[in-house]
Amino acid sequence: MFCSFYTVENETEQEAVVFALVHSPENPSKLSPAVQVGEYFYKTTRQLVEDYSFTLVGGKVRGLNVVRYVLKVVPVFWVAQLVC
């Protein structure tokens, strides 16, 4: 079962919702829809962390405003990609 909020109760209906959101006839993939979404969020999050993190004094530690540059942005990018 997926670990997130869904408006449906069972796993079959959850899969149907995810499939409807990510399935594209132009881009057939052998990966399950849930894996495709997970990979997109993972890759986008890593890229944003690399782009927006900064080195703190001393150079050994990096900082990042995670809420501002990652948590608010990744879902918006995902939806924008689906709409376009």
Backbone hydrogen bonds in HBPLUS format (Angstrom, degrees):
<---DONOR---> <-ACCEPTOR-->    atom                        ^
c    i                          cat <-CA-CA->   ^        H-A-AA   ^      H-
h    n   atom  resd res      DA  || num        DHA   H-A  angle D-A-AA Bond
n    s   type  num  typ     dist DA aas  dist angle  dist       angle   num
A0014-GLN N   A0010-ASN O   3.09 MM   4  6.37 152.0  2.17 147.5 156.2     1
A0015-GLU N   A0011-GLU O   2.93 MM   4  6.16 159.1  1.97 150.3 154.8     2
A0016-ALA N   A0012-THR O   3.09 MM   4  6.36 151.3  2.18 141.3 149.2     3
A0017-VAL N   A0013-GLU O   3.03 MM   4  6.33 150.0  2.12 145.4 152.6     4
A0018-VAL N   A0014-GLN O   3.01 MM   4  6.32 167.5  2.03 156.0 158.6     5
A0019-PHE N   A0015-GLU O   2.81 MM   4  5.94 162.4  1.84 151.2 156.8     6
A0020-ALA N   A0016-ALA O   2.97 MM   4  6.09 157.6  2.02 142.5 148.3     7
A0021-LEU N   A0017-VAL O   3.12 MM   4  6.37 143.0  2.26 143.2 153.0     8
A0021-LEU N   A0018-VAL O   3.12 MM   3  5.14 124.4  2.45  95.1 109.3     9
A0022-VAL N   A0018-VAL O   3.06 MM   4  6.29 151.1  2.15 153.8 160.8    10
A0023-HIS N   A0019-PHE O   2.85 MM   4  5.36 150.6  1.93 151.4 154.4    11
A0027-ASN N   A0024-SER O   3.07 MM   3  5.36 145.7  2.20 107.2 116.9    12
A0035-VAL N   A0032-SER O   3.07 MM   3  5.25 118.9  2.46 101.7 116.5    13
A0036-GLN N   A0032-SER O   2.99 MM   4  6.32 155.7  2.05 155.1 162.7    14
A0037-VAL N   A0033-PRO O   3.01 MM   4  6.28 161.4  2.04 153.0 156.7    15
A0038-GLY N   A0034-ALA O   2.96 MM   4  6.14 162.2  1.99 145.3 150.8    16
A0039-GLU N   A0035-VAL O   2.84 MM   4  6.01 160.7  1.87 151.9 156.6    17
A0040-TYR N   A0036-GLN O   3.00 MM   4  6.20 159.5  2.04 147.4 153.0    18
A0041-PHE N   A0037-VAL O   2.99 MM   4  6.25 169.2  2.00 158.3 160.0    19
A0042-TYR N   A0038-GLY O   2.92 MM   4  6.05 158.6  1.97 148.6 155.1    20
A0043-LYS N   A0039-GLU O   2.90 MM   4  6.02 176.2  1.90 156.4 157.5    21
A0044-THR N   A0040-TYR O   2.94 MM   4  5.99 166.4  1.96 152.8 157.4    22
A0045-THR N   A0041-PHE O   2.93 MM   4  5.85 157.9  1.98 141.7 148.5    23
A0046-ARG N   A0042-TYR O   2.97 MM   4  6.18 166.8  1.99 153.1 156.5    24
A0047-GLN N   A0043-LYS O   3.03 MM   4  6.21 161.1  2.07 147.4 152.6    25
A0048-LEU N   A0044-THR O   2.97 MM   4  6.18 161.7  2.01 151.5 156.1    26
A0049-VAL N   A0045-THR O   2.93 MM   4  6.12 158.7  1.98 153.7 159.6    27
A0050-GLU N   A0046-ARG O   2.99 MM   4  6.22 161.8  2.03 150.0 154.7    28
A0051-ASP N   A0047-GLN O   2.90 MM   4  6.09 157.1  1.95 148.0 154.8    29
A0052-TYR N   A0048-LEU O   2.90 MM   4  5.92 159.9  1.94 152.4 156.2    30
A0053-SER N   A0049-VAL O   3.03 MM   4  5.59 134.2  2.25 143.2 148.4    31
A0054-PHE N   A0063-GLY O   2.89 MM   9  5.29 154.1  1.95 144.5 153.2    32
A0063-GLY N   A0054-PHE O   2.68 MM   9  5.29 158.8  1.73 156.6 162.9    33
A0056-LEU N   A0061-VAL O   2.87 MM   5  5.69 177.0  1.87 160.4 160.7    34
A0059-GLY N   A0056-LEU O   2.99 MM   3  5.72 165.7  2.01 143.4 147.5    35
A0069-TYR N   A0065-ASN O   3.01 MM   4  6.09 172.9  2.02 163.6 165.8    36
A0070-VAL N   A0066-VAL O   2.88 MM   4  5.17 140.2  2.04 137.0 143.2    37
A0071-LEU N   A0066-VAL O   2.98 MM   5  6.28 155.8  2.04 147.5 154.8    38
A0072-LYS N   A0067-VAL O   3.24 MM   5  6.02 146.5  2.36 149.6 153.2    39
A0073-VAL N   A0070-VAL O   3.07 MM   3  5.18 124.8  2.39 100.1 115.0    40
A0074-VAL N   A0070-VAL O   2.99 MM   4  5.80 177.4  1.99 164.0 163.4    41
A0076-VAL N   A0073-VAL O   3.08 MM   3  5.22 117.1  2.49 101.8 117.6    42
A0077-PHE N   A0073-VAL O   2.91 MM   4  6.20 159.9  1.95 162.0 168.2    43
A0078-TRP N   A0074-VAL O   2.99 MM   4  6.23 160.1  2.04 153.8 159.3    44
A0079-VAL N   A0075-PRO O   2.99 MM   4  6.20 166.6  2.01 149.5 152.2    45
A0080-ALA N   A0076-VAL O   2.91 MM   4  6.02 161.8  1.94 149.4 155.2    46
A0081-GLN N   A0077-PHE O   2.90 MM   4  6.09 150.3  1.99 146.6 154.5    47
A0082-LEU N   A0078-TRP O   3.09 MM   4  6.40 150.2  2.18 144.8 152.8    48
A0083-VAL N   A0079-VAL O   2.97 MM   4  6.22 151.4  2.05 151.7 159.5    49
A0084-CYS N   A0080-ALA O   3.04 MM   4  6.13 157.6  2.09 147.9 153.1    50
